[in-house]
Amino acid sequence: MKLKIITATALAILFAAPASAGPLNNIWHHQQVRIGNGIASGRLTPVEAIGLEAREAFIRGEARFLRATGGGLSPAEKGFLRSQLAAASGAIRYHKHN
């Protein structure tokens, strides 16, 4: 089970958007790397990693929906997504240190 999670996270890191794709993609990529590092170091359990990955996937889904319904992201929508990602970042930090 743990090997599957580590493999899935490693693949997510490898295939995450490149760093030059925009600020939101930079944040997503950085958080994927942080989750992968937490698993590799043993600071995140597999269950915690799955929860954090699910949260990241939900935020990505919200971004896809907002892009599809509005012809792109407005500044307010970008701010909303940044606040969601900031909360997810805090969750990563919490789970890695507790």
Secondary structure, 3 states (H helix, E strand, C coil): CHHHHHHHHHHHHHCCCCHHHCHHHHHHHHHHHHHHHHHHHCCCCHHHHHHHHHHHHHHHHHHHHHHHHHCCCCHHHHHHHHHHHHHHHHHHHHHHHC
